[in-house]
Amino acid sequence: MVNIVKTGDVLILTRKQLAGDAASKKIESAMKKKGLSLEGLLNNLKEQRKRYNKEAYGKCKA
């Protein structure tokens, strides 16, 4: 069995499935089931960081 993983413009060929590849497929599936997008998660992360900085340091970083 050969596994092909595309990372950017590079194809990686391995004899067995990479652990990161399997994990990313599980995460992608879970996100789809919950209707989440990577962009939405990153936007939420940015907002959470702003809130944390305000609570912890009394200021808000952009």
C-alpha positions as CSV (number, residue, x, y, z in Angstrom):
1,M,0.0,0.0,0.0
2,V,1.2,3.5,-0.9
3,N,-0.1,6.7,0.7
4,I,0.1,10.0,-1.2
5,V,-0.2,13.2,0.8
6,K,-0.3,16.7,-0.8
7,T,1.3,19.4,1.3
8,G,1.3,22.7,-0.5
9,D,2.9,22.1,-3.9
10,V,4.7,18.9,-2.7
11,L,3.5,15.3,-2.9
12,I,4.8,12.9,-0.2
13,L,4.8,9.2,-1.0
14,T,5.0,6.8,2.0
15,R,4.5,3.0,2.4
16,K,2.1,3.5,5.3
17,Q,-0.4,6.2,6.3
18,L,1.0,9.1,8.2
19,A,-0.4,9.7,11.6
20,G,-0.9,13.4,10.9
21,D,-2.8,12.6,7.7
22,A,-5.2,10.3,9.5
23,A,-5.7,12.8,12.3
24,S,-6.4,15.6,9.8
25,K,-9.1,13.5,8.1
26,K,-10.8,12.8,11.4
27,I,-10.7,16.5,12.3
28,E,-12.1,17.5,8.9
29,S,-14.9,15.0,9.2
30,A,-15.8,16.2,12.7
31,M,-15.8,19.9,11.6
32,K,-18.1,19.1,8.7
33,K,-20.6,17.3,11.0
34,K,-20.7,20.3,13.2
35,G,-20.9,22.8,10.4
36,L,-17.6,24.5,11.3
37,S,-15.0,26.0,8.9
38,L,-11.3,26.6,9.4
39,E,-11.9,30.3,8.7
40,G,-14.6,30.5,11.3
41,L,-12.5,28.8,13.9
42,L,-9.6,31.1,13.2
43,N,-11.8,34.2,13.5
44,N,-13.2,32.9,16.8
45,L,-9.6,32.3,18.0
46,K,-8.7,35.9,17.2
47,E,-11.7,37.1,19.2
48,Q,-10.9,34.9,22.1
49,R,-7.3,36.2,22.2
50,K,-8.6,39.8,22.3
51,R,-10.9,38.9,25.2
52,Y,-8.2,37.2,27.1
53,N,-5.7,40.0,26.7
54,K,-8.3,42.5,27.8
55,E,-9.2,40.4,30.9
56,A,-5.6,39.5,31.8
57,Y,-3.8,42.7,30.9
58,G,-6.5,45.4,30.7
59,K,-5.8,46.1,27.1
60,C,-6.9,44.7,23.8
61,K,-4.4,43.7,21.0
62,A,-5.6,44.0,17.5
